[in-house]
C-alpha cells in the first residue's frame, strides 16, 4: 500500500465526536516519547502530519486522519510519564481507555515500544488489559536503527520470554525506524491485509 493522501479530520477528547464508524480504523499508542509522531509521519510521507516534540505528552487529544479516503489513522495520547498534572493525565487515561474499549471500527491498535528499553511493566500491563478485553492489537518496536543486530535479537527474546509468562503466543509485531524507514512497507501491507475484514 502507498499513502497518497492523509487528511486531518478532527481532534477531540469526546468519543461521541469521533467520525462516524463507517471506515476501518487503526490507532497508534505508546508510552510518552516512544517516537509515535515520528513513526506516523514516516508512514504517511508527511513530516508535519503528527506534531513532534522533545517533551513527553505532546499529543493530548484523539487525532483522526483520513488516509486515501478509505481508512482512518488515529494518533492517541501516550500513557505513562509526562510532565503534566495528575488530574489531566487521569483524564487522558479515561478517554483513551473508553476509545480503545468501545470504538467499534477499530481493527487494530498498534502499541509502540521503545526497542532500546527492557520490557516495562506499564507496557506489559496495558497489553494485558487489551488481551483481557479482546482488543485486537500488535506491537511496533521503534528506534530499531539504534540497535545492533545482536542487540535486536536479544531484545526480541527478552520480550518473548516476558510475554509468554502470561500469553499463549506473542501478538503480531513489527520492527521500525522513523530514521531509516524500516517497517514502513510491512506495516502498511498489514493494514492493507486487514482492511477487507471490515464490516461497515
Protein Blocks (a to p, Z undefined) as FASTA:
>chain_A
ZZfbdcdfbdcfbfklpccffbccddddddehilmmmmmmmmnopaklpccdfbghkamc
dcdddehhlaccdddddehjddddfklmmmmmmmmmmmmmmmmklmbdcddddfkbccdf
klmmmmmmmmmnopacddddehklmpcfklmmmmmmmmmmmmmmmpmbdcddddddfkno
poklmmmmmmmmmmmmpcZZ
